[in-house]
Amino acid sequence: MERQLVLLAREGDHNAFSQLCALKIGQLTALARLILRDEYLAREAVQDALIDAWRGIRGVRDPDRFDAWLRRTLIRACYGRASESARRRRIEVELGTVEPLLATPPTLDVERRDRIERGLRRLQPEQRAVLVLTFYLDLPLAEAAATLNIPLGTMKSRLNRATQALRAALEADERAAAAVEGATA
């Protein structure tokens, strides 16, 4: 069914594209939230990606690879929103946390999930994208590389650097927490 919708959308069928969007919007929003760590930026990135997808749907050569093509489009939109956000000076008031749509592995306890969340917030969107595709979506490295439109070897090195950056962020948080405990003791 999805393949047929892609073929129809590629020919300019608005209804088919709308149905595809309805099928994919939840996954796209969850992925954008994981990469951007900001609800509103994520929604804007999804909108940007869907607009770009409609404009570029005729370029989809293999309808069976539509998901990878759409994720790649979303990730580019996330990068664009992240760099635009970094250029602007914003004042934020955090009203609460947003639960991600993609489930975190149930074996992680709350404290550990919180530490990982803080560590991910310290990473660049490009680093988060690699980690999200690999560990949250559990994509094989080859498929994650295809989604990012990079060679497999580049994907492996980016994953290695992102993992090291996350590890360094987590260790920095632990050192800061230990210093605060030492100062209050």
For each residue, the residues with C-beta under 8 A, 3 or more apart:
1: 4 5
2: 5 6 20 23 66
3: 6 7 63 64 66
4: 1 7 8 16
5: 1 2 8 9 16 17 19 20 23
6: 2 3 9 10 16 20 57 60 63 66
7: 3 4 10 11 63
8: 4 5 11 13 15 16
9: 5 6 12 13 16 17 20 57
10: 6 7 57 58 60 63
11: 7 8
12: 9
13: 8 9 16 17
14: 17 18
15: 8 18 19
16: 4 5 6 8 9 13 19 20
17: 5 9 13 14 20 21 53 54 57
18: 14 15 21 22
19: 5 15 16 22 23
20: 2 5 6 9 16 17 23 24 66
21: 17 18 24 25 50
22: 18 19 25
23: 2 5 19 20
24: 20 21 27 28 67 70
25: 21 22 28 29 46 50
26: 29 30 101
27: 24 30 31 101
28: 24 25 31 32 46 49 50 70 71 74
29: 25 26 32 33 42 43 46 101
30: 26 27 33 34 100 101 102
31: 27 28 34 35 71 74 75 102 132 137
32: 28 29 35 36 41 42 43 45 46 49 74 77 78
33: 29 30 36 37 38 39 42 98 100 101
34: 30 31 37 100 102 128 132 136
35: 31 32 42 45 75 78 82 125 128 129 132
36: 32 33 41 42 45 78 81 82 125 128
37: 33 34 120 121 128
38: 33 41 42 85
39: 33 42 43 98
40: 43 44
41: 32 36 38 44 45 78 81 82 85
42: 29 32 33 35 36 38 39 45 46 78
43: 29 32 39 40 46 47
44: 40 41 47 48 81
45: 32 35 36 41 42 48 49 74 77 78 80 81
46: 25 28 29 32 42 43 49 50 74 77
47: 43 44 50 51
48: 44 45 51 52 77 80 81
49: 28 32 45 46 52 53 70 73 74 76 77
50: 21 25 28 46 47 53 54
51: 47 48 54 55
52: 48 49 55 56 73 76 77
53: 17 49 50 56 57 69 70 73
54: 17 50 51 57
55: 51 52
56: 52 53 59 60 73
57: 6 9 10 17 53 54 60
58: 10
59: 56
60: 6 10 56 57 63 65 66 69
61: 65
62: 65 66
63: 3 6 7 10 60 66
64: 3
65: 60 61 62 68 69 146
66: 2 3 6 20 60 62 63 69 70
67: 24 70 71
68: 65 71 72 143 146 147
69: 53 60 65 66 72 73
70: 24 28 49 53 66 67 73 74
71: 28 31 67 68 74 75 133 147
72: 68 69 75 76 146 147 148 149
73: 49 52 53 56 69 70 76 77
74: 28 31 32 45 46 49 70 71 77 78
75: 31 35 71 72 78 79 129 147 148
76: 49 52 72 73 79 80
77: 32 45 46 48 49 52 73 74 80 81
78: 32 35 36 41 42 45 74 75 81 82 125 129
79: 75 76 82 83 125 126 129
80: 45 48 76 77 83 84
81: 36 41 44 45 48 77 78 84 85
82: 35 36 41 78 79 85 86 124 125
83: 79 80 86 87
84: 80 81 87 88
85: 38 41 81 82 88 90
86: 82 83
87: 83 84
88: 84 85
89:
90: 85
91:
92:
93:
94: 97
95:
96:
97: 94
98: 33 39
99:
100: 30 33 34 103 104
101: 26 27 29 30 33
102: 30 31 34 136 137
103: 100 106
104: 100 108 113
105: 108
106: 103
107:
108: 104 105 112 113 116
109: 112 113
110: 113 114
111: 114 115
112: 108 109 115 116
113: 104 108 109 110 116 117
114: 110 111 117 118
115: 111 112 118 119 170 173
116: 108 112 113 119 120 166 170
117: 113 114 120 121
118: 114 115 121 122 169 173
119: 115 116 122 123 166 169 170 173
120: 37 116 117 123 128 131 166 169
121: 37 117 118
122: 118 119 169 172
123: 119 120 127 128 131 162 165 166 169
124: 82 127 128 165
125: 35 36 78 79 82 128 129
126: 79 129 130 158
127: 123 124 130 131 158 161 162 165 166
128: 34 35 36 37 120 123 124 125 131 132 162
129: 35 75 78 79 125 126 132 133 148
130: 126 127 133 134 144 148 155 158 159 162
131: 120 123 127 128 134 135 136 159 162 163 166
132: 31 34 35 128 129 135 136 137
133: 71 129 130 136 137 139 144 147 148
134: 130 131 137 138 139 141 144 159
135: 131 132 138
136: 34 102 131 132 133
137: 31 102 132 133 134 144
138: 134 135
139: 133 134 143 144 147
140: 143 144
141: 134 144 145 152 155 156 159
142: 145 146 152 155
143: 68 139 140 146 147
144: 130 133 134 137 139 140 141 147 148 155 159
145: 141 142 148 150 151 152 154 155
146: 65 68 72 142 143 149
147: 68 71 72 75 133 139 143 144
148: 72 75 129 130 133 144 145 155 158
149: 72 146
150: 145 154 155 158
151: 145 154 155
152: 141 142 145 155 156
153: 156 157
154: 145 150 151 157 158
155: 130 141 142 144 145 148 150 151 152 158 159
156: 141 152 153 159 160
157: 153 154 160 161
158: 126 127 130 148 150 154 155 161 162
159: 130 131 134 141 144 155 156 162 163
160: 156 157 163 164
161: 127 157 158 164 165
162: 123 127 128 130 131 158 159 165 166
163: 131 159 160 166 167
164: 160 161 167 168
165: 123 124 127 161 162 168 169
166: 116 119 120 123 127 131 162 163 169 170
167: 163 164 170 171
168: 164 165 171 172
169: 118 119 120 122 123 165 166 172 173
170: 115 116 119 166 167 173 174
171: 167 168 174 175
172: 122 168 169 175 176
173: 115 118 119 169 170 176 177
174: 170 171 177 178
175: 171 172 178 179
176: 172 173 179 180
177: 173 174 180 181
178: 174 175 181 182
179: 175 176 182 183
180: 176 177 183 184
181: 177 178 184 185
182: 178 179 185
183: 179 180
184: 180 181
185: 181 182
